Amino acid sequence: MDGTVLTVTVLFLTSSLGLCSSDTYVLDDNAGLGRVFDGIGGLSGGGATSRLLVNYEEPYRSQILDYLFKPNFGASLHILKVEIGGDAQTTDGTEPSHMHYENDENYFRGYEWWLMKEAKKRNPNITLIGLPWAFPGWVGHGKNWPYDFPDITAAYVVNWILGAKQYHDLDIQYVGIWNERNYDTKYIKLLRYTLDKSGLEGVRIIASDNLWEPIALSLLLDPELSTAVDVIGAHYPGTTTVSEALKTQKTLWSSEDYSTFNDEVGGGCWARILNQNYVNGHMTATISWNLVASYYEDLPFGRDGLMTAEEPWSGNYVVESPIWITAHTTQFTQPGWTYLQTVGHLAQGGSYVALTDGKGNLTVVIETMTHDHSVCIRPPLLPFNVTSQNATFQLKGSFASIKELQVWRSQFNFKTKKPSFFKKLTPLKLSNGSFTLNLAEDEVYTLTTITTGQKGSYPDPPPSARFPKVYKDNFNVRNPPFSEAPDFADQTGVFEYYINLTDPGPYTFTLRQVLTERPITWATDADQTISVIGDYQWQNLTVTCDIFMESVKTGGVFIAARVDKGGQSIRSARGVFFWVFADGTYKVTNDLAGQTVLAEGQSGTRAYGWHTLSLTVKGQLASGLLNGYPLWKNAVVLNPNNGWAAIGTHSFELAQFDNFAVVAE
């Protein structure tokens, strides 16, 4: 053992001898227990936050999944919540729906099915949750609202749950109901009816999966609604709940939380809320948005995952501090354990929780995160103080006979900038059911009877590298494992592999934008569809792509460079956009909306014929080729200075793309 462990042991002894003052906290089950623990989880979606993960090569992809889901290894998550794709921009991109249209069903689009199966493979007991953030346009019959026809919306959601079972043998245990504006009580009841009618009586409803109010009051006033709802879920509750939610006696969850940059302060945020969501708010599950930062970092909320895996081209990934903070709870508890009633705040700041399996096992998690080192992105954090302290814990009731506890510790060490995460210390011998800890600021301890904890590890992944400067994709993948091409991040619209029937000879694949109707979404989708790819720092580059318009006269497509925005900001994206149209014209614009025109004229382009576009941007000048011949040149581009490459369409329309290539300086 090293000197660190020896020092801790001495502190235990010194405190026990009473040479330092200490506050005492009783851990007791004599008066009964608290609420049942439902688990700690991560959220893939809301939206497109696991986009790049599927493109990692082995063994790195499996290693990342192990850090997230493998029991007694890393985060060892109990819950995986995924987006029920709705074809719409929902934060960092779009996720494809299982029903683009009313008569269309396909349960192999996207990567959430794959991710759920991989999670289940590692932890067969993992809880699976689905939540729609958005819906295809047909669900709303032309309105940007999914609940005017609740029977249609309920059937749409239930189809996804049935498809998960039929095609992937996945049992979805919970489904959420969320919308930025409100929720619909009629829809909740109808969803419950539709689930039951479909043989899904065991699927539980989270409502609203957003806010405590007004759903809590509605549940108190409406017995039928109360029967339909199993869990009240809040997003970013700030560790607190409301009296009406407690009065419902429903299970309370923080069903979306964290959403914070995953540096050490992000880890501190996660450590504080994992404990205090229960201590302050009686929440028995906390789910991180997002699961893993597998999307381009320059999109909104870059690196807000429990770990970072944003470079499939290099294989590099980073196991960030939130992984090990999660392990402090997940490796030593399981859903179905129960919180003790004797949990709370420490006298000098921080908090402690204790849980038991009812079979004699006990796990205690203590955190002493200071204010400035545990700020989450939202909501605002009121001032509080934490100072070093001695804390004595007295075990009573069925725990009084415990003689030894395993000890795991994380120290953020913000002053030295040399953190130590999830370190196993010497087991602690108890005297008369009592132990004392010297708790410094910004620490997390787990003391437990569980002996199976492990800090899993793999050899270092390859070093970080920029996106390749020379990149090509002809999309000719036989039986592609995923519906989207590698590294393309759809921002508006959905771009999927498509069998090209226009070429003579053997079938080849193209990439096709498949939506013809604006989806229902709370975000501000652009009027144009766009998928970005590459290095956000690219300045001077040439983008080339074959294009095929499928809308006569009204069709239009583009290739682009230096695209400077994505996610929820995609509508205001700027860059250099080279458009051609089915009416025989072209246009070069400085923005996705097409308002700032740099050049325009005749192109001779038509629908139902392949054309090759090439765009070169160097310094403040841009030029374009059509089918290998100059169409325009020396358009002046003052800004932006850098951004992604992109492809897209003029509206929600069918169009194909092939032989995409980038050469960047």
N, C-alpha and C positions, 0 to 999 in steps of 0.2 A: 504493500500500500504506500501511496506517496504522502507527502507532508500535509496535503490538504485534508485527507481523511483523518489523520492524526489530530489536526487542529480542531476539526469538528467534534471528535470524540472528547477532547479536553473540554470544549465548551459545554458539551452535554454534562460532563462530570462537575464542572465548575458551577453550572446553573443548579444542578441537583443538590449541591452542597450549600446552596443558599448564599453564595458570596455575591450574587447580583440579584436585584429585585426582579420579580417576574409576575406577570398576570397569568391567572389560571382559567382554563377553559375545560368544561366537562363534556365528554362525549358519552352519551347514555341512551339506551333504548328502553329503559324501564317505563317511561311514560308513553311509549308507542313510537312510531316512525313517521317520517314525513312523506313526501310524494315519491312515486315510482319514477326512477330514472329511465329516460327513453333513448339517450345516446347523444353522441357528438358526430356531426356530419359535414359534408362538403357539397357544394352545388355546382353542377356542370350545366351551364346555360345561362339564359337571361343576360346576354346571349352570346353564343358562339365562343365561349371562353376556353373550351378544350379543343379548338379547331386544329391547332398544330400538333397536338399530341399524337394523333393517329398516323402522322407522317414520319415519326421516329422509326429508325431501323432497330432491329434487335441487336444486342440484348438490352439496349437503353430504354426502349419503351416498356418492357417488362419490369425493369428496375424501378422506373418512375411509379408504375402501378403498385409495385410492392411497397414502396415508401408510403403510398397513400392508403392501401387497403389490407396488406398482409398482417394478420394478427401477430402481436408480440414482435414487431419489427420496426415500424415507424409510426405514422399517425394512427394506424390500426382503426380506421374509421368505422363507426357503427351504422352510419346512415349515408346513402347516396341519393341526392335529389337531382333530377334532371329536368330540363325544359322539354315540354311537349312542343316540338317545333311548329311554328306558325307561319313560316315563309317571310317573316318580317324582321326588320331591325329592332333588336331588343336590348342593346347596350354596345356591344363590340362587333356585332355582325348579325347575319340571319341564319336561322337553322331551318332546314326543310321540313315541311309538313308531311304526314303520312297520307294526307288527302289534299293535294293541290286543288282539286275540283270535286264536285259533289259525287261524281261517278268514278272517282279515282281513288284506289287504295294501294299503298305500297309501304310495307313495313320493313324495308331494308335501306331507306334513305338516311343519310346522316351518320353520326358516329355514336349517338347516345345508346343505341341498342348494344353495340360492341362494348362500350364502356361499362354498362350495367352487367353484361356477361363476364367481363374481366374482373369486376369487383366481386361478383358472386362466386367466381372461380376461387378467389383468394379467401373470401369470408362468406361461406354459405348462409350465414345468419344475418347478413347485412340487410337493413331496412331500405326498401326502394320507394321513392316518392316521385310522382309526376306533377308538373304544374305548367299550364299554358300561359305564356306571357302575351301571346298574340295569336291571331287566327287567320286562315285564308279568307280572302274577301267574300267568297260565296256564302260563308257562314252568316254574314250580316246582311245578305241580300242588298248590297250596295251601300249600306250604312257602316260607319266606323264604330260599330257597337255590337258586341257579340250576344247580347241577351234579349233582343227583341223577339227572337225565335228560339226560346230556351230549349225546346225539344230537339232542334237541329244541333245546337251547341252541345247539349248533353250527349246525344248520339255520337257526335264527333269525338268527344273526349273518351267515352266508353269504348269506342272502336279502337282507340290507341291502347287502352288497357287490355282489351281482348286480343289485339294483335301481338302485344308483348308476350302473352302466354302462348298463343297459337304458333307463332313463328320463332320465338326465342326461348320459350319455357321460362319466362320471367314472371314472377308474381309481384305485381305492384300492390303495395300495402296501403298507401295513402295517395290521395289526389287533392291538390289545392285549388282554391278559387280566388283569383286575384285580378284586380284591375285598378289602375291608378285613380280612376274617378270614383268608383263605388263598387258595390257588389249587388247581387240581385237575389232576394230571399226566395222568390218563386223558382229561380233557376236552381238554387241549392236543393230545394225539396224535390224538384224534377230530376236532378242528377242522382239523388239518393234512390228515387223510384226506378230510374233507368238502370242504375248499378244492380239493384236487387233483382229486377226483371231479367237481367242478363246473367244471373248466377254469380254476381260479384258482391254478395252480402258482406264478405269479409273486408272489402276495400273501405277504408275510413276516409272521411272528408275533413280537410283542414279549411276552416272559413272564419273570417276572411284571412287569407294568407297575405296579410298586409298590415292591418291596423287593429288595435283593441276595440276601438269604437268606430261605427255604431253597432257592430255585430254583437258585442257583449250584451248591450241593452235589448237588442232584438231577440236574443236567445232567452233572456229573462221573461220577455213578454209573450213569446210564441212557442208553446210546447212542441208543436209539430216541427218547427225549425230546430229546436233544441235536440229533438230525437235524431234529426238528420246529421247534425254536426258533432264530431268527436273531439276536435282539437281547435283551439283558437291560436292562430299563428300571427306573430307580429314581426315586422321588418325593422331592424335597427332600433330596438326598444330602449336603448340606453340603460339596460339592466332593471328597468322598472315596469310595473304593470298598473292596472287601474282597478278600483274597488269592484266595479261591475263585472269585470272578467273573473275576479276571484269568487264573486257571488254565484256565478254560473256553475262552479265546481267542475268545470271542464279542465281537461289537460291543457296547459299553457306552454307554448314553444316560442323560442326566438327562431322563427323559420327562415330568416335570412339576416345575417349579421356580419360583422367584421369589415369587409369591403375596404381594406386598408393596405397600403404599401407594405410588402412583406419584409422590411428590414427589421432591426431589433425593436424599434418602437412599435411596429406592427405586431411583433411577437408579444410585446408587453400588453398591447390592447387586447389581444386574444386571451392571454393569461388572466387578465382582470375580468373580462366578461364571462369566461367559462365558469368561473366561480360565482361571480356576483349576479349573473342572470338568475341563479337559483336563490342566493342569499337575499337579494333585494326584490326579485320579481317572481319567485316560485316557478320559473320556467325549467322544464325537465328535459329539454333538448335545445341545442344550439347548432345552427347550420351555417357554415362559412360560405359567403359569396366572395371569392369563388373557390372551387376545389383546387385547381392548378392553373397557374398563369401560363396558358398555352395559346397565346394570341399575340399579335405584334404589339410590342411594348408601347409604341407611340399611339395606339388606340386609346380611348378613354379608360381610366382606371388601370393603367399599366401596372403589372406585377402585383395585383391584389389577390393572388392565390396563396394557398398554404405553402406551396413551393413553386419554383419557376422552371418551366420547360418550354422555351420559346424558340429553340434553334434545332429543328429536326435536321436541317442541312449539315450541322456540325456534330450532332449527337450530344451537345453539352446540355446539362441541366444542373440546377442548384437546389440542394435540400436546405430550405430556409428555416429560421427559428420556429415559425408556427408549427412545423411538423413535430418538433420535439416537445413543444408546449402542449400540443394535443395529446401526445403519448402519456403525459403525466396523469391524464384522466382515463384515456381509452384503454391503455394496456392493463389497467388495474380495476376496471369496472366493466359491466356489461349491461345492456338494456334489460330491465327486469330487476336490477338491484334497486335499493330504496335509500333515499336520503334520510339521515337522522334528523330529528327535529332540532337537535343541538348543533346548529351551524350558525355562522354569523361573522361579524367584523372583529378584527383584532383591535386592542385598545390603542395602539400607536399607528393604526392604519393597516390596510390589507384585509384579507378575508380567509376563511377556512370553511371547507365543506367536508362532510364525512358520509360514506355510503357503505351499505352492507348487503351481502347476498342472502341474508337470513339463515345462513348455514355456519356462522361463526367467523366469516371473513370480514375484514374492515379495511377500507381505504380512506385516507385523509389527504386532501390536497390543500395546500396553503400557498397564498400569493401575497407578496408585499410590493406590488408595483406602484411606483410613484406617479403622480399626475402627469408630468411632462414626458415620461417614458412609457405611457400606456394610453395615449390619445388615439382614439379611433377616428375615422374620417367623418363619422356622424353617429349620434347627434353631438352637439357641443358638450364638453365635459366640465362640470362645475369644479371649482377649486377644492382640493383636499390635501391633507398632509400625511405622509408616511415617514416614520423614523425607525432606526434600528431598535430592536426590542427583544427581551427574553419572554418566551411563551411556554407555560407549563400546561400540558394536556393530561387530564385525569380520565382514564377509561373506567366506566362503570357499567352496570347491567351485565349483559352477556359478554361484554368485552373485557371485563375486569381481570379475567384469567389470562389474557394475552401476555406472553412473555417476551416476544421479539417482533420487531417490525423491520421490513426492508425499507431502505432509504434511497430515494432518487432526488437529485437536486439539479436545478438550473440557476445559473448566476449570469445576469446580463452584463455586469461589470462595465457600465457605460463610461466610467472615468478612465479605466485602463484600456478600454476598447478591446478586451480579450475575453469574450464571453465563453462560458462553459455550459453546454446544454445537455440535459438528461444524463447526468453522471451518477453511476451507482456507487453509493458510499457503504461503509461498514454497517451491517445490520445493527439495529439499536436494541439493546437489552432494557426491558422495562423493570422498574422497581415498584411493587405494589400498584401496578397498572398505571404508572405515571412516567412521563418523560418531559424533558425540557429542551427547547431549541433556542439557540441564539440566532435571531432572524435579522439579517441585514436588509437594506433597501433593495428592491428590484430582484427578488429571488422567488423561485417556485420550488416547493417541496412536495413530494409524495411519500407518505409513510403507509405501509400496507402489509397485510399478511400474505398477499399474492407474490409468489416467487418466480413467476414465468416472464417477467419483464426483460426486454432486450433492446439494446440500441443497435439496430441492424445497420449494416453497411455494405457497400460494394466498392470495388476499385474506382478511383476517380474517373468520371466520364471524359471524353475528349475535350480539349480546350475550346473556349468560346471562339466563334468565327463569324464574320459578317456573311450575309446572304451572298451566294456566288455572283460574281460580276458578269459571268457568261452563263445564261440559263436558257434551256429549251424544253418544250413539252409538246409532243404531237398527239397526246391523249390516247394513243393506241395501246390501251391496256386491256387484254382479254380478261373478261370477268373481273372488272375492277372491284377491289374489296370495299370501297366506299364510293358514294355517289358523287363526291366532289373531287376535283383534281388536286394533287398535292400543293399546299401552300397558298392556294387562292383563297382569299378571305372575303366572302360575299358580304357586301355592306347594304345593298338594296337589291332585291331580286334573288333568284336562286339559279346557280349555274351548275348543271349536272352533266355527267357523261351521257352521250347520246350516240346511238348507232347511225352512222352517216350512210344514208341510202342514195346519195347523189353521185357517189363515185362508182365507176364501173369496176368490176372485179371484186376481190375479197372485201368484205365489210371492214370499214375502219371506224374509229370513234372520233367524235368531236366533243366540244364543250358547248352546251346549249343553255341559254336563258329561257326558263320554262314558264314563267308567270305572265299571264295576260290581264291580270286584275290586281289593283292595289290591295294589299292585305289590311287587316284590322290591327292597329297597333297604337300604343300610347306614345311611342317615339315619333319623331318627325322624319319619316322616310322621305328620301328624295323622289322627285317625279321620274328620275332616270334610274335605271338599274346599273350597278357597278360592283365589280370585284377587284380588290387590290392585291398586290403581290410584291415581294422584294424587300429592298432596303430603304427605309425612310430617309436615309442620308444621301441617297442617289441624287446627283446633280446633272451630270452630263451623261447621256445614254441614248441608245437607239432601241425602240420597241417595234417589233414586227409581228403581224398576225394576219392570218387568212380569215375573212369574214363572209357570212352568208345571211342575208336578210330574208325574212319570211313574210313580211307585211308589205304588200304591193302599195306603192305610192306613199304610204305614211311611215314606212319603216326607216330606221336609222340606227347606226352603231358607231362606236368610237373605240380608239385606243388612246392611252394617256400616259403622261409622265409627270413627275413631281407633284403627285396628288398629296395634298398636305393635311387632309382631315379624313376621319372615318368615324364609325360608330354613330352615336347620337348626333354628331355634328356633320354628318355626311352631306346634308342638304347644302351646306355652305362651303363645300370643298372647292379649293382652287387648284390650279395646275395648268398643264398644257393638254388640251383635249382636241383630238383630230377626228372629226365626224364625217361620215359619208351617209347619204340618204338615198332611198329608193326612188326619189323623184329626179335623180340625176344631178344633185348638187353636193357640195361639201362645205364645211365650216370649220374653222379653228377658233376655239374659245379659251379664255383664261379661267373658266369656271365650269363646274359640272352643270349648273343651271343654264348655261349657254347664253348668258346675258352680255358678257364682255367679249366681243368678237374681234379676233386678231386678223383673220383672213377669211374670205369666202368666195365661192364661184361655182362653175360647172365642173362636174366630175364624170358624168355619163354612167354612174353606178345605177344598178337596178336590183330588184329583189330576184331571188331564185337564180343567182349566179355567184360564183366565188370570186372574191377580190382580195388582193394582198395589200394591206396598209403598212406603211413604215413611217415612224415618227422619230426624228433626231432632234435632241435639244442639247445645245452646247453654249454655255455662258448665257447671254441674253438673246440668243437667236435660236429659232426653231424652223425646221423644214419638213416636208412630207412627200412621200412617194406613194403612187397608186399603181399597182401591178408593175413595179420596177421603174416607173418613169416619174420624173419630178412633176408634182401637181401644184405645189406652192413652196416658197422658200423665204428665209430671212424675216419671218414674223418676229417682232420684238417682244420678248418676255422679261418683264422687270421683276416679277415675283410670281410664285414663291421660288426660293432658291433650291429647294430639295423636296423629295417626297417619293411615294411609291409609284410603280407602274400599275396600269389598270386596263380593264376592258369593260364594255358595258353597252347598253342600248338606250335609245332616245326616249323610250317610254316602257311601260310593262308590255312587252311584245316578245314573240319568239324570234330568236336569232342564234346563229351558230358561230363558233370560233375554233380555229385549228392552227397548228404549227406556230404556236406562240414562242417568241424568242426575245431575250433582252441581252444587250451588250452594254455594260456600263464602264465608265472610266474609273 
